[in-house]
Amino acid sequence: MRTDRVDTHGKVSLRYAGTMRHLGIGRAHAGLRVRIIRQGPDTMVIDLATGELLAEHTIDPDRGYQPQRKRPR
């Protein structure tokens, strides 16, 4: 678990398996302070101020950029 700030491109960085990964959150969230919770290859990104779940990812070790996991509608 760690705290970070979403960059101007809507991403946060996370080291996984010895390599930096970039998690896509969305440009609408640029500048927000977030909490990143990781268990194995799965992550959740939560707005630190409101507790809102912003994104979920399953890290693919073959990619540097990690798109958000699709949520069922």
PQR file of N, CA, C, O and H, with PARSE charges and radii, in Angstrom:
ATOM      1  N   MET A   1       0.859  -1.167   0.000 -0.4000 1.5000
ATOM      2  CA  MET A   1       0.000   0.000   0.000 -0.0000 2.0000
ATOM      3  C   MET A   1       0.900   1.223   0.000  0.5500 1.7000
ATOM      4  O   MET A   1       1.889   1.280   0.731 -0.5500 1.4000
ATOM      5  N   ARG A   2       0.544   2.216  -0.838 -0.4000 1.5000
ATOM      6  CA  ARG A   2       1.312   3.452  -0.867 -0.0000 2.0000
ATOM      7  C   ARG A   2       0.425   4.609  -1.295  0.5500 1.7000
ATOM      8  O   ARG A   2      -0.651   4.415  -1.861 -0.5500 1.4000
ATOM      9  H   ARG A   2      -0.259   2.170  -1.431  0.4000 1.0000
ATOM     10  N   THR A   3       0.901   5.820  -1.012 -0.4000 1.5000
ATOM     11  CA  THR A   3       0.186   7.039  -1.369 -0.0000 2.0000
ATOM     12  C   THR A   3       0.964   7.736  -2.471  0.5500 1.7000
ATOM     13  O   THR A   3       2.195   7.769  -2.440 -0.5500 1.4000
ATOM     14  H   THR A   3       1.775   5.978  -0.553  0.4000 1.0000
ATOM     15  N   ASP A   4       0.253   8.294  -3.446 -0.4000 1.5000
ATOM     16  CA  ASP A   4       0.883   8.973  -4.573 -0.0000 2.0000
ATOM     17  C   ASP A   4      -0.058  10.060  -5.079  0.5500 1.7000
ATOM     18  O   ASP A   4      -1.178  10.210  -4.591 -0.5500 1.4000
ATOM     19  H   ASP A   4      -0.746   8.267  -3.471  0.4000 1.0000
ATOM     20  N   ARG A   5       0.419  10.811  -6.061 -0.4000 1.5000
ATOM     21  CA  ARG A   5      -0.393  11.842  -6.695 -0.0000 2.0000
ATOM     22  C   ARG A   5      -0.494  11.502  -8.177  0.5500 1.7000
ATOM     23  O   ARG A   5       0.511  11.164  -8.803 -0.5500 1.4000
ATOM     24  H   ARG A   5       1.329  10.689  -6.457  0.4000 1.0000
ATOM     25  N   VAL A   6      -1.710  11.589  -8.753 -0.4000 1.5000
ATOM     26  CA  VAL A   6      -1.925  11.315 -10.172 -0.0000 2.0000
ATOM     27  C   VAL A   6      -1.231  12.417 -10.976  0.5500 1.7000
ATOM     28  O   VAL A   6      -1.430  13.601 -10.704 -0.5500 1.4000
ATOM     29  H   VAL A   6      -2.526  11.864  -8.245  0.4000 1.0000
ATOM     30  N   ASP A   7      -0.416  12.030 -11.968 -0.4000 1.5000
ATOM     31  CA  ASP A   7       0.304  13.027 -12.759 -0.0000 2.0000
ATOM     32  C   ASP A   7      -0.619  13.732 -13.755  0.5500 1.7000
ATOM     33  O   ASP A   7      -1.803  13.410 -13.846 -0.5500 1.4000
ATOM     34  H   ASP A   7      -0.255  11.068 -12.188  0.4000 1.0000
ATOM     35  N   THR A   8      -0.070  14.694 -14.499 -0.4000 1.5000
ATOM     36  CA  THR A   8      -0.890  15.493 -15.424 -0.0000 2.0000
ATOM     37  C   THR A   8      -1.444  14.675 -16.584  0.5500 1.7000
ATOM     38  O   THR A   8      -2.384  15.104 -17.252 -0.5500 1.4000
ATOM     39  H   THR A   8       0.892  14.956 -14.425  0.4000 1.0000
ATOM     40  N   HIS A   9      -0.865  13.499 -16.827 -0.4000 1.5000
ATOM     41  CA  HIS A   9      -1.350  12.618 -17.895 -0.0000 2.0000
ATOM     42  C   HIS A   9      -2.339  11.580 -17.380  0.5500 1.7000
ATOM     43  O   HIS A   9      -2.803  10.738 -18.148 -0.5500 1.4000
ATOM     44  H   HIS A   9      -0.101  13.151 -16.284  0.4000 1.0000
ATOM     45  N   GLY A  10      -2.668  11.628 -16.090 -0.4000 1.5000
ATOM     46  CA  GLY A  10      -3.650  10.714 -15.521 -0.0000 2.0000
ATOM     47  C   GLY A  10      -3.092   9.356 -15.139  0.5500 1.7000
ATOM     48  O   GLY A  10      -3.818   8.362 -15.155 -0.5500 1.4000
ATOM     49  H   GLY A  10      -2.290  12.312 -15.466  0.4000 1.0000
ATOM     50  N   LYS A  11      -1.800   9.298 -14.791 -0.4000 1.5000
ATOM     51  CA  LYS A  11      -1.179   8.022 -14.432 -0.0000 2.0000
ATOM     52  C   LYS A  11      -0.465   8.124 -13.086  0.5500 1.7000
ATOM     53  O   LYS A  11      -0.107   9.212 -12.634 -0.5500 1.4000
ATOM     54  H   LYS A  11      -1.209  10.105 -14.778  0.4000 1.0000
ATOM     55  N   VAL A  12      -0.269   6.966 -12.456 -0.4000 1.5000
ATOM     56  CA  VAL A  12       0.608   6.845 -11.294 -0.0000 2.0000
ATOM     57  C   VAL A  12       1.597   5.725 -11.602  0.5500 1.7000
ATOM     58  O   VAL A  12       1.316   4.853 -12.424 -0.5500 1.4000
ATOM     59  H   VAL A  12      -0.560   6.083 -12.823  0.4000 1.0000
ATOM     60  N   SER A  13       2.751   5.749 -10.945 -0.4000 1.5000
ATOM     61  CA  SER A  13       3.780   4.742 -11.178 -0.0000 2.0000
ATOM     62  C   SER A  13       3.851   3.788  -9.991  0.5500 1.7000
ATOM     63  O   SER A  13       3.606   4.166  -8.846 -0.5500 1.4000
ATOM     64  H   SER A  13       2.979   6.458 -10.278  0.4000 1.0000
ATOM     65  N   LEU A  14       4.187   2.561 -10.294 -0.4000 1.5000
ATOM     66  CA  LEU A  14       4.281   1.520  -9.278 -0.0000 2.0000
ATOM     67  C   LEU A  14       5.361   0.537  -9.703  0.5500 1.7000
ATOM     68  O   LEU A  14       5.395   0.116 -10.860 -0.5500 1.4000
ATOM     69  H   LEU A  14       4.386   2.254 -11.225  0.4000 1.0000
ATOM     70  N   ARG A  15       6.237   0.170  -8.787 -0.4000 1.5000
ATOM     71  CA  ARG A  15       7.255  -0.837  -9.107 -0.0000 2.0000
ATOM     72  C   ARG A  15       6.647  -2.213  -8.863  0.5500 1.7000
ATOM     73  O   ARG A  15       6.118  -2.494  -7.788 -0.5500 1.4000
ATOM     74  H   ARG A  15       6.210   0.512  -7.848  0.4000 1.0000
ATOM     75  N   TYR A  16       6.733  -3.065  -9.886 -0.4000 1.5000
ATOM     76  CA  TYR A  16       6.204  -4.430  -9.802 -0.0000 2.0000
ATOM     77  C   TYR A  16       7.198  -5.353 -10.493  0.5500 1.7000
ATOM     78  O   TYR A  16       7.593  -5.095 -11.630 -0.5500 1.4000
ATOM     79  H   TYR A  16       7.163  -2.836 -10.759  0.4000 1.0000
ATOM     80  N   ALA A  17       7.600  -6.404  -9.833 -0.4000 1.5000
ATOM     81  CA  ALA A  17       8.558  -7.382 -10.365 -0.0000 2.0000
ATOM     82  C   ALA A  17       9.844  -6.693 -10.821  0.5500 1.7000
ATOM     83  O   ALA A  17      10.424  -7.062 -11.842 -0.5500 1.4000
ATOM     84  H   ALA A  17       7.279  -6.614  -8.909  0.4000 1.0000
ATOM     85  N   GLY A  18      10.286  -5.690 -10.057 -0.4000 1.5000
ATOM     86  CA  GLY A  18      11.546  -5.021 -10.331 -0.0000 2.0000
ATOM     87  C   GLY A  18      11.527  -4.016 -11.462  0.5500 1.7000
ATOM     88  O   GLY A  18      12.578  -3.510 -11.852 -0.5500 1.4000
ATOM     89  H   GLY A  18       9.815  -5.391  -9.227  0.4000 1.0000
ATOM     90  N   THR A  19      10.338  -3.712 -12.004 -0.4000 1.5000
ATOM     91  CA  THR A  19      10.215  -2.786 -13.127 -0.0000 2.0000
ATOM     92  C   THR A  19       9.117  -1.768 -12.834  0.5500 1.7000
ATOM     93  O   THR A  19       8.099  -2.100 -12.227 -0.5500 1.4000
ATOM     94  H   THR A  19       9.483  -4.124 -11.687  0.4000 1.0000
ATOM     95  N   MET A  20       9.329  -0.524 -13.271 -0.4000 1.5000
ATOM     96  CA  MET A  20       8.298   0.507 -13.100 -0.0000 2.0000
ATOM     97  C   MET A  20       7.135   0.245 -14.048  0.5500 1.7000
ATOM     98  O   MET A  20       7.329  -0.011 -15.236 -0.5500 1.4000
ATOM     99  H   MET A  20      10.156  -0.254 -13.764  0.4000 1.0000
ATOM    100  N   ARG A  21       5.945   0.315 -13.511 -0.4000 1.5000
ATOM    101  CA  ARG A  21       4.698   0.175 -14.289 -0.0000 2.0000
ATOM    102  C   ARG A  21       3.938   1.482 -14.153  0.5500 1.7000
ATOM    103  O   ARG A  21       4.046   2.161 -13.132 -0.5500 1.4000
ATOM    104  H   ARG A  21       5.788   0.523 -12.546  0.4000 1.0000
ATOM    105  N   HIS A  22       3.177   1.834 -15.167 -0.4000 1.5000
ATOM    106  CA  HIS A  22       2.397   3.064 -15.149 -0.0000 2.0000
ATOM    107  C   HIS A  22       0.921   2.679 -15.226  0.5500 1.7000
ATOM    108  O   HIS A  22       0.469   2.090 -16.207 -0.5500 1.4000
ATOM    109  H   HIS A  22       3.090   1.282 -15.996  0.4000 1.0000
ATOM    110  N   LEU A  23       0.184   3.022 -14.176 -0.4000 1.5000
ATOM    111  CA  LEU A  23      -1.224   2.652 -14.070 -0.0000 2.0000
ATOM    112  C   LEU A  23      -2.084   3.792 -14.582  0.5500 1.7000
ATOM    113  O   LEU A  23      -1.996   4.909 -14.073 -0.5500 1.4000
ATOM    114  H   LEU A  23       0.552   3.500 -13.378  0.4000 1.0000
ATOM    115  N   GLY A  24      -2.910   3.528 -15.576 -0.4000 1.5000
ATOM    116  CA  GLY A  24      -3.815   4.540 -16.106 -0.0000 2.0000
ATOM    117  C   GLY A  24      -4.982   4.773 -15.157  0.5500 1.7000
ATOM    118  O   GLY A  24      -5.693   3.838 -14.790 -0.5500 1.4000
ATOM    119  H   GLY A  24      -2.982   2.620 -15.989  0.4000 1.0000
ATOM    120  N   ILE A  25      -5.173   6.043 -14.759 -0.4000 1.5000
ATOM    121  CA  ILE A  25      -6.273   6.405 -13.861 -0.0000 2.0000
ATOM    122  C   ILE A  25      -7.286   7.269 -14.603  0.5500 1.7000
ATOM    123  O   ILE A  25      -8.494   7.099 -14.440 -0.5500 1.4000
ATOM    124  H   ILE A  25      -4.596   6.802 -15.058  0.4000 1.0000
ATOM    125  N   GLY A  26      -6.791   8.190 -15.414 -0.4000 1.5000
ATOM    126  CA  GLY A  26      -7.647   9.101 -16.179 -0.0000 2.0000
ATOM    127  C   GLY A  26      -7.247  10.544 -15.928  0.5500 1.7000
ATOM    128  O   GLY A  26      -7.014  10.943 -14.787 -0.5500 1.4000
ATOM    129  H   GLY A  26      -5.810   8.328 -15.547  0.4000 1.0000
ATOM    130  N   ARG A  27      -7.169  11.326 -16.997 -0.4000 1.5000
ATOM    131  CA  ARG A  27      -6.751  12.731 -16.882 -0.0000 2.0000
ATOM    132  C   ARG A  27      -7.687  13.558 -16.023  0.5500 1.7000
ATOM    133  O   ARG A  27      -7.272  14.572 -15.460 -0.5500 1.4000
ATOM    134  H   ARG A  27      -7.359  11.002 -17.924  0.4000 1.0000
ATOM    135  N   ALA A  28      -8.928  13.152 -15.913 -0.4000 1.5000
ATOM    136  CA  ALA A  28      -9.889  13.888 -15.075 -0.0000 2.0000
ATOM    137  C   ALA A  28      -9.449  13.886 -13.612  0.5500 1.7000
ATOM    138  O   ALA A  28      -9.899  14.726 -12.832 -0.5500 1.4000
ATOM    139  H   ALA A  28      -9.265  12.328 -16.370  0.4000 1.0000
ATOM    140  N   HIS A  29      -8.591  12.968 -13.237 -0.4000 1.5000
ATOM    141  CA  HIS A  29      -8.138  12.844 -11.849 -0.0000 2.0000
ATOM    142  C   HIS A  29      -6.737  13.417 -11.618  0.5500 1.7000
ATOM    143  O   HIS A  29      -6.156  13.212 -10.552 -0.5500 1.4000
ATOM    144  H   HIS A  29      -8.225  12.286 -13.870  0.4000 1.0000
ATOM    145  N   ALA A  30      -6.192  14.130 -12.606 -0.4000 1.5000
ATOM    146  CA  ALA A  30      -4.840  14.691 -12.489 -0.0000 2.0000
ATOM    147  C   ALA A  30      -4.719  15.543 -11.229  0.5500 1.7000
ATOM    148  O   ALA A  30      -5.584  16.372 -10.947 -0.5500 1.4000
ATOM    149  H   ALA A  30      -6.664  14.296 -13.471  0.4000 1.0000
ATOM    150  N   GLY A  31      -3.649  15.335 -10.480 -0.4000 1.5000
ATOM    151  CA  GLY A  31      -3.380  16.100  -9.271 -0.0000 2.0000
ATOM    152  C   GLY A  31      -3.968  15.522  -7.998  0.5500 1.7000
ATOM    153  O   GLY A  31      -3.616  15.971  -6.908 -0.5500 1.4000
ATOM    154  H   GLY A  31      -2.947  14.661 -10.709  0.4000 1.0000
ATOM    155  N   LEU A  32      -4.854  14.539  -8.101 -0.4000 1.5000
ATOM    156  CA  LEU A  32      -5.466  13.948  -6.904 -0.0000 2.0000
ATOM    157  C   LEU A  32      -4.452  13.105  -6.142  0.5500 1.7000
ATOM    158  O   LEU A  32      -3.604  12.441  -6.740 -0.5500 1.4000
ATOM    159  H   LEU A  32      -5.140  14.173  -8.986  0.4000 1.0000
ATOM    160  N   ARG A  33      -4.548  13.139  -4.826 -0.4000 1.5000
ATOM    161  CA  ARG A  33      -3.752  12.240  -3.985 -0.0000 2.0000
ATOM    162  C   ARG A  33      -4.541  10.937  -3.866  0.5500 1.7000
ATOM    163  O   ARG A  33      -5.734  10.938  -3.561 -0.5500 1.4000
ATOM    164  H   ARG A  33      -5.236  13.678  -4.340  0.4000 1.0000
ATOM    165  N   VAL A  34      -3.857   9.844  -4.110 -0.4000 1.5000
ATOM    166  CA  VAL A  34      -4.514   8.539  -4.129 -0.0000 2.0000
ATOM    167  C   VAL A  34      -3.760   7.539  -3.265  0.5500 1.7000
ATOM    168  O   VAL A  34      -2.573   7.707  -2.985 -0.5500 1.4000
ATOM    169  H   VAL A  34      -2.888   9.842  -4.357  0.4000 1.0000
ATOM    170  N   ARG A  35      -4.454   6.518  -2.857 -0.4000 1.5000
ATOM    171  CA  ARG A  35      -3.877   5.373  -2.158 -0.0000 2.0000
ATOM    172  C   ARG A  35      -3.920   4.208  -3.134  0.5500 1.7000
ATOM    173  O   ARG A  35      -4.961   3.917  -3.723 -0.5500 1.4000
ATOM    174  H   ARG A  35      -5.418   6.381  -3.085  0.4000 1.0000
ATOM    175  N   ILE A  36      -2.784   3.545  -3.301 -0.4000 1.5000
ATOM    176  CA  ILE A  36      -2.688   2.381  -4.180 -0.0000 2.0000
ATOM    177  C   ILE A  36      -2.555   1.149  -3.299  0.5500 1.7000
ATOM    178  O   ILE A  36      -1.635   1.049  -2.487 -0.5500 1.4000
ATOM    179  H   ILE A  36      -1.938   3.781  -2.823  0.4000 1.0000
ATOM    180  N   ILE A  37      -3.475   0.220  -3.465 -0.4000 1.5000
ATOM    181  CA  ILE A  37      -3.458  -1.025  -2.706 -0.0000 2.0000
ATOM    182  C   ILE A  37      -3.192  -2.148  -3.703  0.5500 1.7000
ATOM    183  O   ILE A  37      -3.898  -2.282  -4.702 -0.5500 1.4000
ATOM    184  H   ILE A  37      -4.222   0.301  -4.124  0.4000 1.0000
ATOM    185  N   ARG A  38      -2.165  -2.953  -3.422 -0.4000 1.5000
ATOM    186  CA  ARG A  38      -1.796  -4.031  -4.333 -0.0000 2.0000
ATOM    187  C   ARG A  38      -1.757  -5.344  -3.589  0.5500 1.7000
ATOM    188  O   ARG A  38      -1.214  -5.439  -2.488 -0.5500 1.4000
ATOM    189  H   ARG A  38      -1.592  -2.844  -2.610  0.4000 1.0000
ATOM    190  N   GLN A  39      -2.341  -6.358  -4.208 -0.4000 1.5000
ATOM    191  CA  GLN A  39      -2.243  -7.724  -3.693 -0.0000 2.0000
ATOM    192  C   GLN A  39      -1.946  -8.609  -4.896  0.5500 1.7000
ATOM    193  O   GLN A  39      -2.808  -8.830  -5.748 -0.5500 1.4000
ATOM    194  H   GLN A  39      -2.782  -6.281  -5.102  0.4000 1.0000
ATOM    195  N   GLY A  40      -0.726  -9.109  -4.955 -0.4000 1.5000
ATOM    196  CA  GLY A  40      -0.295  -9.871  -6.131 -0.0000 2.0000
ATOM    197  C   GLY A  40      -0.324  -8.949  -7.341  0.5500 1.7000
ATOM    198  O   GLY A  40       0.156  -7.818  -7.262 -0.5500 1.4000
ATOM    199  H   GLY A  40      -0.026  -8.930  -4.264  0.4000 1.0000
ATOM    200  N   PRO A  41      -0.878  -9.409  -8.457 -0.5600 1.5000
ATOM    201  CA  PRO A  41      -0.919  -8.567  -9.650  0.2800 2.0000
ATOM    202  C   PRO A  41      -2.117  -7.611  -9.692  0.5500 1.7000
ATOM    203  O   PRO A  41      -2.240  -6.827 -10.633 -0.5500 1.4000
ATOM    204  N   ASP A  42      -2.985  -7.664  -8.707 -0.4000 1.5000
ATOM    205  CA  ASP A  42      -4.198  -6.824  -8.703 -0.0000 2.0000
ATOM    206  C   ASP A  42      -3.991  -5.555  -7.888  0.5500 1.7000
ATOM    207  O   ASP A  42      -3.405  -5.589  -6.806 -0.5500 1.4000
ATOM    208  H   ASP A  42      -2.885  -8.301  -7.942  0.4000 1.0000
ATOM    209  N   THR A  43      -4.483  -4.423  -8.422 -0.4000 1.5000
ATOM    210  CA  THR A  43      -4.389  -3.150  -7.721 -0.0000 2.0000
ATOM    211  C   THR A  43      -5.737  -2.464  -7.667  0.5500 1.7000
ATOM    212  O   THR A  43      -6.600  -2.676  -8.517 -0.5500 1.4000
ATOM    213  H   THR A  43      -4.959  -4.395  -9.301  0.4000 1.0000
ATOM    214  N   MET A  44      -5.897  -1.635  -6.646 -0.4000 1.5000
ATOM    215  CA  MET A  44      -7.036  -0.728  -6.538 -0.0000 2.0000
ATOM    216  C   MET A  44      -6.453   0.648  -6.264  0.5500 1.7000
ATOM    217  O   MET A  44      -5.525   0.787  -5.467 -0.5500 1.4000
ATOM    218  H   MET A  44      -5.196  -1.462  -5.955  0.4000 1.0000
ATOM    219  N   VAL A  45      -6.998   1.671  -6.927 -0.4000 1.5000
ATOM    220  CA  VAL A  45      -6.559   3.047  -6.714 -0.0000 2.0000
ATOM    221  C   VAL A  45      -7.748   3.802  -6.134  0.5500 1.7000
ATOM    222  O   VAL A  45      -8.816   3.857  -6.745 -0.5500 1.4000
ATOM    223  H   VAL A  45      -7.752   1.558  -7.575  0.4000 1.0000
ATOM    224  N   ILE A  46      -7.558   4.385  -4.949 -0.4000 1.5000
ATOM    225  CA  ILE A  46      -8.636   5.010  -4.193 -0.0000 2.0000
ATOM    226  C   ILE A  46      -8.304   6.473  -3.947  0.5500 1.7000
ATOM    227  O   ILE A  46      -7.175   6.804  -3.584 -0.5500 1.4000
ATOM    228  H   ILE A  46      -6.690   4.341  -4.453  0.4000 1.0000
ATOM    229  N   ASP A  47      -9.297   7.362  -4.145 -0.4000 1.5000
ATOM    230  CA  ASP A  47      -9.132   8.786  -3.852 -0.0000 2.0000
ATOM    231  C   ASP A  47      -8.914   8.925  -2.353  0.5500 1.7000
ATOM    232  O   ASP A  47      -9.742   8.479  -1.559 -0.5500 1.4000
ATOM    233  H   ASP A  47     -10.214   7.093  -4.439  0.4000 1.0000
ATOM    234  N   LEU A  48      -7.805   9.541  -1.966 -0.4000 1.5000
ATOM    235  CA  LEU A  48      -7.441   9.643  -0.555 -0.0000 2.0000
ATOM    236  C   LEU A  48      -8.418  10.517   0.224  0.5500 1.7000
ATOM    237  O   LEU A  48      -8.652  10.274   1.408 -0.5500 1.4000
ATOM    238  H   LEU A  48      -7.133   9.904  -2.612  0.4000 1.0000
ATOM    239  N   ALA A  49      -8.994  11.532  -0.425 -0.4000 1.5000
ATOM    240  CA  ALA A  49      -9.898  12.454   0.263 -0.0000 2.0000
ATOM    241  C   ALA A  49     -11.302  11.882   0.460  0.5500 1.7000
ATOM    242  O   ALA A  49     -11.913  12.083   1.510 -0.5500 1.4000
ATOM    243  H   ALA A  49      -8.804  11.730  -1.387  0.4000 1.0000
ATOM    244  N   THR A  50     -11.815  11.167  -0.549 -0.4000 1.5000
ATOM    245  CA  THR A  50     -13.216  10.729  -0.493 -0.0000 2.0000
ATOM    246  C   THR A  50     -13.393   9.234  -0.264  0.5500 1.7000
ATOM    247  O   THR A  50     -14.468   8.791   0.140 -0.5500 1.4000
ATOM    248  H   THR A  50     -11.319  11.003  -1.402  0.4000 1.0000
ATOM    249  N   GLY A  51     -12.336   8.446  -0.522 -0.4000 1.5000
ATOM    250  CA  GLY A  51     -12.460   6.994  -0.398 -0.0000 2.0000
ATOM    251  C   GLY A  51     -13.061   6.342  -1.631  0.5500 1.7000
ATOM    252  O   GLY A  51     -13.304   5.135  -1.630 -0.5500 1.4000
ATOM    253  H   GLY A  51     -11.462   8.806  -0.851  0.4000 1.0000
ATOM    254  N   GLU A  52     -13.308   7.118  -2.687 -0.4000 1.5000
ATOM    255  CA  GLU A  52     -13.909   6.593  -3.919 -0.0000 2.0000
ATOM    256  C   GLU A  52     -12.910   5.715  -4.665  0.5500 1.7000
ATOM    257  O   GLU A  52     -11.740   6.072  -4.800 -0.5500 1.4000
ATOM    258  H   GLU A  52     -13.110   8.098  -2.688  0.4000 1.0000
ATOM    259  N   LEU A  53     -13.375   4.570  -5.147 -0.4000 1.5000
ATOM    260  CA  LEU A  53     -12.557   3.690  -5.972 -0.0000 2.0000
ATOM    261  C   LEU A  53     -12.457   4.310  -7.359  0.5500 1.7000
ATOM    262  O   LEU A  53     -13.473   4.480  -8.033 -0.5500 1.4000
ATOM    263  H   LEU A  53     -14.326   4.280  -5.037  0.4000 1.0000
ATOM    264  N   LEU A  54     -11.245   4.649  -7.793 -0.4000 1.5000
ATOM    265  CA  LEU A  54     -11.050   5.308  -9.084 -0.0000 2.0000
ATOM    266  C   LEU A  54     -10.720   4.325 -10.196  0.5500 1.7000
ATOM    267  O   LEU A  54     -11.164   4.501 -11.331 -0.5500 1.4000
ATOM    268  H   LEU A  54     -10.420   4.511  -7.245  0.4000 1.0000
ATOM    269  N   ALA A  55      -9.940   3.285  -9.880 -0.4000 1.5000
ATOM    270  CA  ALA A  55      -9.513   2.351 -10.921 -0.0000 2.0000
ATOM    271  C   ALA A  55      -9.073   1.032 -10.298  0.5500 1.7000
ATOM    272  O   ALA A  55      -8.668   0.966  -9.137 -0.5500 1.4000
ATOM    273  H   ALA A  55      -9.579   3.142  -8.958  0.4000 1.0000
ATOM    274  N   GLU A  56      -9.168  -0.015 -11.112 -0.4000 1.5000
ATOM    275  CA  GLU A  56      -8.646  -1.332 -10.749 -0.0000 2.0000
ATOM    276  C   GLU A  56      -7.804  -1.820 -11.917  0.5500 1.7000
ATOM    277  O   GLU A  56      -8.129  -1.559 -13.075 -0.5500 1.4000
ATOM    278  H   GLU A  56      -9.496   0.039 -12.055  0.4000 1.0000
ATOM    279  N   HIS A  57      -6.726  -2.524 -11.614 -0.4000 1.5000
ATOM    280  CA  HIS A  57      -5.829  -3.036 -12.640 -0.0000 2.0000
ATOM    281  C   HIS A  57      -5.428  -4.456 -12.297  0.5500 1.7000
ATOM    282  O   HIS A  57      -5.377  -4.830 -11.125 -0.5500 1.4000
ATOM    283  H   HIS A  57      -6.462  -2.736 -10.673  0.4000 1.0000
ATOM    284  N   THR A  58      -5.145  -5.249 -13.323 -0.4000 1.5000
ATOM    285  CA  THR A  58      -4.441  -6.509 -13.170 -0.0000 2.0000
ATOM    286  C   THR A  58      -3.161  -6.333 -13.961  0.5500 1.7000
ATOM    287  O   THR A  58      -3.199  -6.207 -15.185 -0.5500 1.4000
ATOM    288  H   THR A  58      -5.186  -4.945 -14.274  0.4000 1.0000
ATOM    289  N   ILE A  59      -2.028  -6.323 -13.276 -0.4000 1.5000
ATOM    290  CA  ILE A  59      -0.765  -5.993 -13.917 -0.0000 2.0000
ATOM    291  C   ILE A  59      -0.313  -7.106 -14.845  0.5500 1.7000
ATOM    292  O   ILE A  59      -0.206  -8.267 -14.449 -0.5500 1.4000
ATOM    293  H   ILE A  59      -1.997  -6.425 -12.282  0.4000 1.0000
ATOM    294  N   ASP A  60      -0.050  -6.725 -16.096 -0.4000 1.5000
ATOM    295  CA  ASP A  60       0.500  -7.611 -17.110 -0.0000 2.0000
ATOM    296  C   ASP A  60       2.011  -7.384 -17.112  0.5500 1.7000
ATOM    297  O   ASP A  60       2.457  -6.303 -17.494 -0.5500 1.4000
ATOM    298  H   ASP A  60      -0.137  -5.782 -16.418  0.4000 1.0000
ATOM    299  N   PRO A  61       2.812  -8.370 -16.696 -0.5600 1.5000
ATOM    300  CA  PRO A  61       4.258  -8.161 -16.586  0.2800 2.0000
ATOM    301  C   PRO A  61       4.951  -7.876 -17.921  0.5500 1.7000
ATOM    302  O   PRO A  61       6.108  -7.457 -17.927 -0.5500 1.4000
ATOM    303  N   ASP A  62       4.278  -8.092 -19.039 -0.4000 1.5000
ATOM    304  CA  ASP A  62       4.868  -7.842 -20.351 -0.0000 2.0000
ATOM    305  C   ASP A  62       4.624  -6.426 -20.859  0.5500 1.7000
ATOM    306  O   ASP A  62       5.072  -6.078 -21.951 -0.5500 1.4000
ATOM    307  H   ASP A  62       3.338  -8.433 -19.034  0.4000 1.0000
ATOM    308  N   ARG A  63       3.917  -5.602 -20.078 -0.4000 1.5000
ATOM    309  CA  ARG A  63       3.596  -4.235 -20.522 -0.0000 2.0000
ATOM    310  C   ARG A  63       4.059  -3.229 -19.483  0.5500 1.7000
ATOM    311  O   ARG A  63       4.040  -3.512 -18.285 -0.5500 1.4000
ATOM    312  H   ARG A  63       3.553  -5.885 -19.191  0.4000 1.0000
ATOM    313  N   GLY A  64       4.476  -2.053 -19.943 -0.4000 1.5000
ATOM    314  CA  GLY A  64       4.837  -0.965 -19.034 -0.0000 2.0000
ATOM    315  C   GLY A  64       3.619  -0.184 -18.613  0.5500 1.7000
ATOM    316  O   GLY A  64       3.460   0.142 -17.437 -0.5500 1.4000
ATOM    317  H   GLY A  64       4.491  -1.824 -20.916  0.4000 1.0000
ATOM    318  N   TYR A  65       2.726   0.129 -19.595 -0.4000 1.5000
ATOM    319  CA  TYR A  65       1.492   0.863 -19.296 -0.0000 2.0000
ATOM    320  C   TYR A  65       0.393  -0.147 -18.996  0.5500 1.7000
ATOM    321  O   TYR A  65       0.197  -1.111 -19.735 -0.5500 1.4000
ATOM    322  H   TYR A  65       2.854  -0.136 -20.550  0.4000 1.0000
ATOM    323  N   GLN A  66      -0.317   0.091 -17.903 -0.4000 1.5000
ATOM    324  CA  GLN A  66      -1.377  -0.818 -17.471 -0.0000 2.0000
ATOM    325  C   GLN A  66      -2.727  -0.112 -17.575  0.5500 1.7000
ATOM    326  O   GLN A  66      -3.013   0.772 -16.768 -0.5500 1.4000
ATOM    327  H   GLN A  66      -0.158   0.874 -17.303  0.4000 1.0000
ATOM    328  N   PRO A  67      -3.561  -0.478 -18.545 -0.5600 1.5000
ATOM    329  CA  PRO A  67      -4.885   0.140 -18.642  0.2800 2.0000
ATOM    330  C   PRO A  67      -5.785  -0.346 -17.508  0.5500 1.7000
ATOM    331  O   PRO A  67      -5.530  -1.379 -16.889 -0.5500 1.4000
ATOM    332  N   GLN A  68      -6.836   0.420 -17.252 -0.4000 1.5000
ATOM    333  CA  GLN A  68      -7.794   0.021 -16.216 -0.0000 2.0000
ATOM    334  C   GLN A  68      -8.488  -1.271 -16.619  0.5500 1.7000
ATOM    335  O   GLN A  68      -8.705  -1.543 -17.800 -0.5500 1.4000
ATOM    336  H   GLN A  68      -7.043   1.259 -17.754  0.4000 1.0000
ATOM    337  N   ARG A  69      -8.828  -2.059 -15.604 -0.4000 1.5000
ATOM    338  CA  ARG A  69      -9.616  -3.272 -15.845 -0.0000 2.0000
ATOM    339  C   ARG A  69     -11.039  -2.843 -16.148  0.5500 1.7000
ATOM    340  O   ARG A  69     -11.571  -1.949 -15.491 -0.5500 1.4000
ATOM    341  H   ARG A  69      -8.651  -1.838 -14.645  0.4000 1.0000
ATOM    342  N   LYS A  70     -11.649  -3.458 -17.116 -0.4000 1.5000
ATOM    343  CA  LYS A  70     -13.031  -3.141 -17.492 -0.0000 2.0000
ATOM    344  C   LYS A  70     -13.968  -3.594 -16.373  0.5500 1.7000
ATOM    345  O   LYS A  70     -13.868  -4.712 -15.868 -0.5500 1.4000
ATOM    346  H   LYS A  70     -11.217  -4.185 -17.650  0.4000 1.0000
ATOM    347  N   ARG A  71     -14.877  -2.696 -16.003 -0.4000 1.5000
ATOM    348  CA  ARG A  71     -15.869  -3.021 -14.961 -0.0000 2.0000
ATOM    349  C   ARG A  71     -17.159  -3.478 -15.637  0.5500 1.7000
ATOM    350  O   ARG A  71     -17.589  -2.872 -16.619 -0.5500 1.4000
ATOM    351  H   ARG A  71     -14.957  -1.788 -16.414  0.4000 1.0000
ATOM    352  N   PRO A  72     -17.775  -4.532 -15.125 -0.5600 1.5000
ATOM    353  CA  PRO A  72     -19.060  -4.972 -15.706  0.2800 2.0000
ATOM    354  C   PRO A  72     -20.122  -3.906 -15.462  0.5500 1.7000
ATOM    355  O   PRO A  72     -20.134  -3.259 -14.415 -0.5500 1.4000
ATOM    356  N   ARG A  73     -20.992  -3.731 -16.414 -0.4000 1.5000
ATOM    357  CA  ARG A  73     -22.074  -2.731 -16.279 -0.0000 2.0000
ATOM    358  C   ARG A  73     -23.337  -3.329 -15.785  0.5500 1.7000
ATOM    359  O   ARG A  73     -24.331  -2.622 -15.621 -0.5500 1.4000
ATOM    360  H   ARG A  73     -20.982  -4.257 -17.265  0.4000 1.0000
TER
END
